[in-house]
Amino acid sequence: MIPAAFDYRRAQSVDEAVGLLTEHGEDAKLLAGGHSLLPLMKLRLAAPSVLVDIGRLSDLSYVRANGDTVAIGALTRHRDLEISSVLHEHVPLLAHVAGQVGDPQVRHRGTIGGSLAHGDPASDLPAACLALGATFTMVGPQGEREIEAADFFQGFLETALGPDEVLTEIRVPKADGAGWSFQKFNRRAQDWAIVGVAAVAGSRPGIGLVNMGSVPLRATAVEAALAAGASASEAAAHAADGLDPPEDLNASPEYRRHLVRVLVRRALEEAGAA
Amino acid sequence: MNVSMHVNGERREYDVEPRTLLVHYLRDVVGLTGTNIGCDTSSCGACTVLVGGESVKSCTMLAVQADGCQITTIEGLADGDQMHPMQEAFREHHGLQCGYCTPGMVMAAVSLLVEHPDPTETEVREGLEGNLCRCTGYHNIVKAVLAAAQTPLASAV
């Protein structure tokens, strides 16, 4: 399968990328590792007429401890997150989740920014960023702006990122010593999660859900129950409240609702969140 | 557009369309057909090659993304008639049945040993999760990789 023809432009800087996106409008797409975009292009589900390659902007690949947060360049690959000593010390959940994405070959190419910008509800990293209360930085023609992870995911494969904006940095509060858990339920190695749960305990508790709706979700009903003093199993009983999970070959919505209650309970118990 | 890369140590330079996938560049343009195309959807790993020493699925990378990179394919492992230790281990332990997944499996295994020089069996199984063997000959593949890990230069390319 070969993608539809496109013009290829390699950006040498974020500003150049923004300029190219502004010039070509909605016909242009950013290319980073390509592991979300290229499969869609090969199936002709996406056919951008211009690809703006930002994959070589190596100054957007970093993991740095900075005060109370850890700053991650959007072009940091999953593999680099998986082995980052800064993440292992301050945000071990994120290193672990990055190591569960796809398989080694995918992790050698895919980037955190690409995964987030794709906005797939079945992806692991968006749920982890929601649980951790991450903040994203985006650069566009008007300059830089920031957005909370909770406001970023807006619809199926739709995010707050404008067609002329580049996601440049992800900032995550340090969670030194806080309990955490990632429950990824699938049938085969390398598969997407049928349902996944990322949980972090400590002073900023949060729970993110994989594949429980049209967007990556925060388990707000569970978080509220925990804040009101519920036990892990009491809080987990609310994990599917108000959610409309998808139906596919792997699972019915009812099965996903059952699964998410089980996995949230396991995650809360492992994280010591209640 | 002009795309050049070092393939198995040799500089290659060709004019190709930007939409050319790395696997097609290697097979159809350079003419190295040892790299197989299996699922063509970045699931099966048959098309695994090394880019800068790291395993990559060449069906999910544009040739232009590899412009200027060092590529190693299955043809680049042996030294003349001398098989690479990983190839030798696959032969010794019968780590193949039909052989279709083998080039990708061997390349993924070489990359695995770079990251885990002395892997446990679990690390080998998890490290090869991106490669499917439809003959389900996994046990001997795992044996081969574990044996290769005990050989000097098994992760060398």
Interface residues (C-beta under 8 A of the other chain):
Chain A: M1 I2 P3 A4 A5 F6 D7 Y8 R10 L31 G34 H35 L38 P39 K42 L51 D53 G55 R79 G102 D103 P104 Q105 V106 H108 R109 A189 Q190
Chain B: M1 E17 P18 R19 T20 L21 H24 D40 T41 S42 S43 G45 T48 V51 E54 S55 V56 K57 C59 T60 M61 L62 V64 Q65 A108 S111 L112 E115 E126 G127 E129 G130 N131
